[in-house]
């Protein structure tokens, strides 16, 4: 049980970290193809943070 709580918390922190990381990269990105990929990653991590029930993936 404690392991499940720990893993859920860790996954949420991971998605938060990755979200902020990609936002920072996007800010200075000049390549439109790369920007698109980064925006997709941002969207993915935002969705994971908004719906914690999906954290089992």
N, C-alpha and C positions, 0 to 999 in steps of 0.2 A: 504494500500500500504506500509506504513512504517513497519507494522507488518511483511509482507512478506519479506522485505529486512532484517529486524532484524532476523527473523527465518532462513533465508538462511545463513546469516553470522554466526549465532550461530551454525548451523549444520556443517558448514565448520570448525569452531574452534573445535567443538566436535570431528570430525573425525581426525583432526590434533593431538589433545591431545591424543586420543585413539591409534593412530598410533605410536606415540612416546612412549607411555606407554608400548605397546606390544613389541616394539623393545627393550626396556630396559629389560623387563622380559625375552625375548627370549635369550638375551645375556648370562644370567646365568642359563638358564634352562638345566637340565640334563636328564630329562625324554623325551624319543623320541616321545611318544604319545602326551604328552603335547606340545612339540615343534611343532608338526604338527598342532595342534589346534591353537596355537598362530600364526603360519605362515599363516593359513587361515584367521585369524582375521586381520592380517597385510595387506594381499592382499585385503580384503574387504574394509578396510579404505582407502587404496591407490586408489582403483577404485572410491570410492566416492569422493575423492579429485580431481581426474583427470577429472571427468565428473560431474560438478556441476548441470547439467540439471536433474540428477538422484536424486537430493536432496529432491524431493517431497516424497520419500519413508521413 
